[in-house]
């Protein structure tokens, strides 16, 4: 069984640019959640996708957007990058959105904004 | 709004000894879930243990157990017989009932297990 994978591993961008991060969910999982983890902090919830629809969003501006594809993989897009967007971006997949559904995390993408 | 607080930024323990990591949370809800996640240097967040708030019995998973005090809003993690592989950041997390996606994390405790 393949776990959650993310690409790329590391990324360096400059302020004002746009970036796309990718996540492949674990086999059989139809739900993907994205988190931002600043250095020395706990992860913060960005949003969740369930069956290709956004299903909940945290306190992030609209320049953070996402997509989920029919195979349940997902993208996180960030426009007009700011220095504070530098962080580890984690995605997590789960069987569904139910209370018993454990989230399994990927290894993350480290984004540096210069 | 729910908050999760981990008051110990760093802790260390000798191999084979027992260590307890603290976590407190704030919520006005009565139904929720609590989790401990481990994040080793490889960065991959791994679920250690989960607790349903409606269950009075404390959860255990092998060497890991929790002390869940609902009235005090406290959720500590005890690691017995500590191993070098337990070295990692540990995050306490909260999830409200019927909000399947949104985990709220504390700031983490960095645990070092020394030989």
Boltz contact constraints between the chains, C-beta under 6 A:
constraints:
  - contact:
      token1: [A, 33]
      token2: [B, 101]
      max_distance: 6.0
  - contact:
      token1: [A, 41]
      token2: [B, 107]
      max_distance: 6.0
  - contact:
      token1: [A, 42]
      token2: [B, 91]
      max_distance: 6.0
  - contact:
      token1: [A, 42]
      token2: [B, 105]
      max_distance: 6.0
  - contact:
      token1: [A, 42]
      token2: [B, 106]
      max_distance: 6.0
  - contact:
      token1: [A, 42]
      token2: [B, 107]
      max_distance: 6.0
  - contact:
      token1: [A, 42]
      token2: [B, 108]
      max_distance: 6.0
  - contact:
      token1: [A, 43]
      token2: [B, 105]
      max_distance: 6.0
  - contact:
      token1: [A, 45]
      token2: [B, 102]
      max_distance: 6.0
  - contact:
      token1: [A, 48]
      token2: [B, 101]
      max_distance: 6.0
  - contact:
      token1: [A, 56]
      token2: [B, 101]
      max_distance: 6.0
  - contact:
      token1: [A, 56]
      token2: [B, 102]
      max_distance: 6.0
  - contact:
      token1: [A, 97]
      token2: [B, 100]
      max_distance: 6.0
  - contact:
      token1: [A, 98]
      token2: [B, 100]
      max_distance: 6.0
  - contact:
      token1: [A, 101]
      token2: [B, 100]
      max_distance: 6.0
  - contact:
      token1: [A, 102]
      token2: [B, 47]
      max_distance: 6.0
  - contact:
      token1: [A, 105]
      token2: [B, 45]
      max_distance: 6.0
  - contact:
      token1: [A, 107]
      token2: [B, 43]
      max_distance: 6.0
  - contact:
      token1: [A, 107]
      token2: [B, 44]
      max_distance: 6.0
  - contact:
      token1: [A, 108]
      token2: [B, 43]
      max_distance: 6.0
